[in-house]
């Protein structure tokens, strides 16, 4: 058995699957994956809970499978969240240094971060993350840590991710109903980027796109820090819906056709090609035009990429993505998805794979597990901060969100 204190569990309650990943931090501080559990998700729509009892059952199944593989008892999780209500933007906080010697203390740093978080959000919204970008002291910018410097005025730029309080609380309540503690809630787009990007790629500038069943999350890094995040309430399920309508087949068959015959591009070499599928209820076989099938898929996937491209272009970050685009989630398995991404973004695109983690190779290589692995990585960072005595109020933030009266 493993030391419970060294265990970190990431739990993603997705639209198409529930996934739990168990990680262990060894004596050298390295992260090792020791267990994975998953279950088909039945009560989630567009990344948010629509049928709590069903979701609770699916989460229980995934947790039990992860426990059996890792041979541990899971008591707490880092929980991934998504949904169309989640927003990200950049904000600046300002704080005057009032000490007589003008030396900036850790309290000054915490105060300026607190000021940056004190934004005018709707009453029903809650800050999920306020991620430091960089500090400015008396006009000198690009400072990573101002503690110990002299100055009269310290400023900080932060990336704030926030969402609707009640909608964030729904998955928390579901998990707590299973007698599990929630260490923190983490935006899925942030978790995926933590799993996939190296320090060098963050410095060069990179876009991570996580195409799930019901949502597509994305995050932009540049100069080593997170600059932009977003959520589209569109994912792989919408491609299946389009196929069901366009080809006049049941949704289950459309999903099957997407997996077996689909592609993100419709090349000229498939013109005129068709194939037959058996029909239900003894009806005659149905002929499907392959070009028509793939063109339906291309239009929907191209729209997803174009919406992200327009959003990033408006923020002025497209020219900073020198490392290119990294795609994960179940949608990353669609053939030629990288070719389509390269065409839309005019940047190199690659399949995202978890880095800086050892352990279960099958999980590390699968794009569907990127978010859950990233949640484990997030948890390892929090453990390290607690061990070194550096706290940024993350546990308190979570306590606030769960205990606050709506």
N, C-alpha and C positions, 0 to 999 in steps of 0.2 A: 504493500500500500504506500501511497505517496503522502508527503506532508501536506495537509489541507491548506496550510498557509501559503504554499508555493503554487497552488492551483489557480488558474484563471480560465473562466468559461465565457465564450462569446455566444450569444443567442440572437439569431436573425429570424424574425417571424415574417416571412415573405409571402407574396401573393401566390406563388406556385409551390413553395416548399418552406418548411421550418427546418432550420439547421443549427445544431449546437456543436461547437468545437471546444475541446478541452486542451489547454496548454499548461506546461509546467516550466517554471523558472528554476534552472539548476543552480548549483553553488557558485558558478562563475557569472551568473546573471543572464545566461543565454536562454532563449525560448525554444521549447521543444513541444511539438504537437503529439499528444498521446491518445486522443480519442475523437471520433466524429460520430454524430448521430443525426439522422434526418427523417422527416416524415412529409408526406404529401400534405400541402396546405389546403384546407377546405373552407375556412371561414374568413378569408382575408380578401378584400377588394381594393385595388389600387394602392396596395401597401398598408392599408388600415383595416382594423378589425371590424367585421360585419356580423359575425356570429361567435360571441365570446365562448360559449360552452364547447363548440367544435374546435376552436383554436386552442383552448386549454387541453383538450384531449390530444391534439397533434403535438403541442409543445411537450406534454408528458412523454409521448412516444419517442420523440427525438432525444429528450434528456435521458431516458432510460437506456436507449441504444448507445449514447455517448458514455454513460456510466459503465455499461457492460464492457465496451471496448477498452476504456481507460482503467477499469477496475478501481473506480473511486466513487465516493458519494458527493454529488454536486449540491452545494448549499447556497451558492450565489452566482449571479451572472452579470455580465456587461451586455446590456440590451440595445440592439440596433433599432432605430426608428426612421421612418420616412413618411411621405404623404405630400399632397399638393399644398398643404398649409405651411410647410416649412420653407423659410426664406433665409437668404444670407446676404449681408451687405457689410461694407467697411465703414468704420466710425473712428473718430479721434477723441481722446480724452486729454484734458489739460489740468495740471496741478501746480500751484505755487509752492516752492520750497521755503518753509517758514523758520527753519532752525537758524540759530545765530551764525553758525559757521558755514551755512549753505551746503553742507554735505548731504547728498541724497541717500536716504536710508531705505531699507526694505519696506518700511511702512509707507514712505512716499510712493514707492513703486506700486504697492497694493492700492493706494488711494487713487492714483492716476488710472489704473486699470478699472477700478470701481466707477470712476467718473465716465470712462469710455463705455461701460456697460449701462450707465444710467441714461438710457435712450427713451425717447417718447414712443413706446410701443402701445398698441391697443391693450386695454386692461386684461383681456382674456388670453394674452400671449405671454410666453415665458422664454427667457434666454437659455438655449441649450449649450452653446459654446461662445466664449469670447476669447478668441485665439490671438495672442500677441503677434504683431508683425514686426514693428521696430519702434524704437524710442527716438525722441528728439530732445536735446538739452540745450536751452538757450540758442535755438536755431541750428545747432549741429545735428544733422540727421544720420540715419543709418546705425544708431547705437543699439547693440544687442542687449546689454545689461548696464543700466546707469548707476547701480548701487555703488556708493563710494566716490562717485564723481562730484565735482562742485558745480552748482548751478542755482539759478533763481526760479527757473520754470522748466518743468519736465512734461513732455507730451508723449502719448503713445497712440499708435494706429493699431486697431484690432479688427479682426473679421468676426462679425457677430452672426450666429445662426440661431434663429428663434422659430417657435411654432405655437399653435393653439394649445393652451394648457390642458383642456379636457381631452383633446384628441391624443395628446402625448401620454396622458394618464391611463388611457384604456389598456394599452399593452402592459403597463406596469401592474395594474390591478390583476390582469390575467395571470401574470407570472407569480405575483404574490399569493394568488389563490392556490398555487401548487406548493406553498410553504417554502418558496425560494426568495432570497433577498436579491434586490437589484442594486448592484454597486453604483452604477451610473447608466444614464441613457446617452447614446452616441448617434449622431447623424450617420446614416449608412454610407453616404458619399465620402465623408471624412474617413470612415473605417476602411473602405475599399482602397483609398489612396494610401493609407498607412501600410496596408498589406503589400501593395504593388510597387511603389516608387522607392528607388534608392536615393540617398542623399544627393548624389550627382544629378540625377534626373530632376529632383526638386529645384536644384540650383539652376539647371539649364532652362527649366520651364516645361511643364507637362500638363496635359488634360487627361483625366481619368473619367471614363464613361461606363457606368454600371447599368446594363440593360436587363432589368428583371421582368417578371411576368406582368406586373401591373404598373410599375413606375420605372423611370430612367433617372438615376442620380448622377450628377457630375460635379467635379471639383477641379479647380485650376491652381497649380503651384507655379510660382516664378520667384527667382532670387532666393530659393530655399524656404519660402513661406507660402501659406495658403492665401490666395488672393480673391477667390470667387467660388461660390457654390450654388447649386440649383437643383430643382426637382421638376420633372415633367410627369404628369399623371398618365403616361402612355408607355406601354412596354410590349413584350412578346405576345401577350394575350390579345392585344389589339390587332396584331398581324393575323392571328388565327381568326378573329372576328371578321376582318376584311376578306379573308379567303372564303369563309363560310358564306358570306353574302355574295361575293363576286363569282364564286364557282357553283353556288346554289347546292351546297352540301351541308350536312350536320356539323356542328362545332367540333365534336370529337374527331370526325374524319378530317376536317380542315387542319386541326392540330397535327394529326398523323401525316398529312400531305406536306405540311410545313417542314416537318422533321425529315421525312424520307425523300422529298423531291424539291425542297425549297432552296432558294439562293437569294442573296442580297442584290444580285445583278441579273439582268436579262440580256445575255449576249446574242449576237446575230446568229451564232451557229445552232441555236435551238429553234429557229423560225420554222414553223410548220410541223414541229414535233408534237405528238399527243400520245396519251396513254389511257388505258381503260381501268376503271375501278368497279368492283362489284358493288351492287346497290343493296341496301337493306330491304327487308320485307318482301323478298322475291321479285323485286322490280328489275327490269333489264339493266345491263351494264351501262355505265355512264362514261363518256369520253371527255377527258380533260386536256385542254390545250396547255402545254408546258410553258410556253412563252407568256400566256395570259396569267398563269399562276405566279410566275416569277416577277412579272411586271407589277402585279398587285403588291407583292412583298416589297419590291424596290421602292415603290411610291411611299409606302408607310415608313420604312426605315430611313429613306432619304429625308422625309419630313422631320423625323426625330433629330437627325444630325443637323439639318438646316436650322431648326429652332435653337439648338445649342450653339451653333456657329454664330447666329445673329445675336444671341444673348452675350456671348463672349466678345464679339466685335464691338458691341455697344459699350462694354467695359474697357475697351482699348487694350485687351490682353492677347489678341491673336498673334501679334508679332513676337511675343515672348515665349512661345511654345516650341523651343528649339529641340527638345527631346521627343516631341510629337504627341500622338494620341495613344492611350492605352485602354483597351476595351475588356471588360469582364462582365460577369453575370451570365445567366443562361443564354441571353441573346448573342453572346460572343461566339457561340457554337454555330451560328448560321453561316453556311459557306459563303465566301467572298465578302463577308461583312467588313473586313479590313480594306479590301479594294474600294468599297463604297465610301468608307470613312476617309480614305486618302483623296478620293475624288472631291468630296464635299469640303473638307478642311484644307486641302492642298498642303498636307503635312504627312510625314511617315506615320503609319499606324501599326500597332503590334498587339498581340494577345497578352493581356496582363497575367503575370504569374507571381505568386507570393515570393518575397525575398527575405533574407536575414532570419529565416526560421528553419529549423530542422524538424524531422519527424515524419509523419505519414505522407509518403511521396504522392500517393493517389489523390489526397486532398489538396496538397500544395500545387499540383499541376492542373487542377480543375477550376475554370473561371467562376463557376457557381459558388465556390466556397470563399471567394475573396473577401466579402463583407464580414463573415463570421471570423475568419482568420484575423482580419484587421481589428475586430473588436477585442480579440485576445491580445493583440499587440498594444492596443490602447490601454488595456488593463495592466499590461506589464510596465508601461510607462508610469501609470499611476502608482503602482507598487513601488517602483524605483524612487519616485518623488517622496512617498511616505517614508521609505527607509532612510532617505537622506535628509528628511525633516523639511523638505520644501513642499508647502501646500498652497494650492491655488483655489481653495474653496469648492472643489469639485464635489466632494461628498456633501458639503453643506448645501450646494446648489441643488443636488438631488433631493436632499431632505426637505428643502423648501418646496420643491415641486410636488412631492408626494403628500406633504402635510398641509399645504396651503388649502384653504377652503375656497371652493369655486363659487 
